[in-house]
Amino acid sequence: MQTDFIIHCIPPRATGQSTTRVGRSQSGRSFVYKDKRGQKLRDELLILLMEHSPPEPFDGALAVRVKFVYPWRKSEPKYRRELGEVPMTSRPDLDNLLKVFLDQMQTARFFLRGDSQLAEITASKSWGDLPRIEVGLMTI
């Protein structure tokens, strides 16, 4: 079984790592909390993914492919824009971005029953003309 889909949106800049904060109380004790951006990010990703959810979650081992394409920066030179897409080497970190995205795919068991199903992961991020998130899932 295989499914491929494209989510037409600007991929998120925040990740699960960037939304966890450490604070200090007046007495000097440290505590960890999640700021509101993290919950908003998770909610938005969940809504975008729900449109493409299969009738039943996938069973067995899965290969997943995710490609994040961000809109060009205003400062991007014209000669680079003419290349179509260029690998992105700035923040957000791909591994943190992928983690929050895959967690939302698992939430409410829309696509996966659990992280342990993932046997193969291919991910990339780039600058391009058409911002989007491309997703491919295949049983192996």
N, C-alpha and C positions, 0 to 999 in steps of 0.2 A: 504494500500500500504506500502511496506517495501523495503528498500535497505540496504545492508551491503557491505562494501568494505574495503580493506586494502591498505594503501599508504606505499610502501616500501621506507623508507627514514629515515634519522636521524632526529627526531623531533627537532624543533627550540629551541634554548636556550634563544633567545631574546623574549620579549613580548611587547605588546603595551605600557605598563607602562615604561619599561626600555629604550624605544626609544624616550621618550619625555624629553627634556632638558630645563633647565632654564639658561639663559645667562644674562650678564650685559653689557650694552653699556658703552662707555668711559665716558659718562655723569653720569653714575650710575643708570640709569633706567633699570629695569628688563624686560625681554621678554621671551616668551616661543617659542620653535621651535622643530621640529621633526628632528632627525638625519637620515642620509641615511640608516642606518641599518634597521630602521623601515619600510621604503618603500620597501627595498629589501626583507625583510621578508614577507610582504604582497604580493608582486609580486610572490615570489616563492610558497607561499601557494596557491595562486590563480591558478597558472599553474598546480600544483599537483592536485587540486580539480577539475579542468576543465575536466580532463580525466575521471572522474567518475560521471559527472553531468548528471542528468536524462533529458529526452527530455523536460519535463515541471516541474516547481517548484511544491513542495508539497502544497496541500490545507488543511486547517483545522488545528486542534491541532496536535502537533508533540511531540514524545518522541525521544530524541537523546542520544546516547551512544558514548563516545569518550575515547579511551585508548591510551596513549602515552607511548611507550616502548623505552627507551634510551639504547645505548650500554653500556656494563659493563665498569667501570673505570678500568684503569690499576692496581690500588692499591687494587681492590676488592679481598678478600680472596677466595681461591678455594672452600671452603666449602659452601660459599654463592652462588657461580656460579652454584654449583651442584643442587641448589634448583630450577633452571629454571628461575623464575622471582621473584624479591624481590621489595616490595614497595619502592618508592623513596621519601626521606624526605628532599632533598636539593633543591636549586633553579633550575629552575624557578618555581615560585608559580603557582599552578595548576589553580587557578581562573583567573589569568592574562593570562596564556597560553590559556585557554579555550576561554576567551573573544576575543582574536585576531583571533583564529581559527574559531569561530562561526561568527564573523564579515565577514570573507572572504567567508564563506559559503553563506552569504546573499548578498555579493557583486554581482552585475549584476543579482541578483535573480536566481542563479543557482539551489539552493536547497530550500531556504525559500523565502517567499515573505516579511517577516519581523520578528523581534525578538519576537513580540507578539504571534507568532504561537507556540513558545516553551513552552510546558506545563510541561514537565518532562526532566530533564537532569541528566545523570549519567556520571561521569568522573573519570579517574584514571591515575596515572603515575607510572612507575616502571623501574627497571633495568632489562635487559634481553639479551638473546643471539642474537635475531633477531630484530634489531631496526625497528620500524614501527609506523604508526598511524592507529588504527582500528576505523571505524566509522559505526554506525548503526542508521538509521532513520526509524521511523515507525509512521504512522498516528494512532491517538487514538480517 
